[in-house]
Amino acid sequence: SVSGPFPSPLLSLPPVQPKVKVSPTKSGSEPHSHLLVCSVTGFYPGGIEIKWLKNRQEQTAGVVSTELLQNGDWTFQILVMLEMSPRRGDVYTCQVEHISLQGPLAVHWGKIAH
């Protein structure tokens, strides 16, 4: 374990966990398509991995990401959108991996089968 004075706070900030929220918007390019927006905010450091899953399968088509944005303090945020046509029973998952998390953090949208 390390003890003693730390260097300047910006060099040794502890990791901060992201807040993850999934929300739909009706602005897909097709009449029946929707965008699901996964907003991942308030995390540090900036390295992060975000995946969209549909029924546990990773989606690569129709995924659009913003740049990594700095929040004006020292934390970061990013939005990752998935264009989709919702069907009954489909479950979409935004899965986030970050150094501050013990394992992947998953936020689901849709019907969760019990």
Residue, then its C-alpha position, 0 to 999 in steps of 0.5 A: s500500500v502507498s502512503g505519504p503525501f500525494p502529488s498534485p490532485l490532478l495527477s492522482l485523482p481516484p477513478v469516479q464511476p460513470k452514471v449511465k442512463v438509457s432513454p429513447t428518442k424518436s429521431g431515427s432516419e426511418p419512420h419506425s426507427h428510434l434512437l436509444v441514447c446511452s448517456v454516460t456521465g461524470f466519470y474519470p479518467g476518460g478511458i471507457e468502453i461502451k457497447w450496445l447489446k440487443n438480446r445479449q448480442e453486441q450491435t455494431a450497425g447503427v451505433v453512433s458515438t459523440e466525442l468524449l466531452q469534458n464536463g468543465d470540472w475534470t470528469f468526462q461524458i459521452l453519448v452513444m446512440l443506437e438506431m433501432s426498430p423496437r419490437r415486442g420482447d426485445v431487450y436493449t442493453c448499454q454496457v459500460e466498462h470503466i476502471s472505476l467499476q468492478g465489472p461491466l455495468a449494464v443498463h437495460w431498456g425494453k421488456i425484461a423477461h422474468 
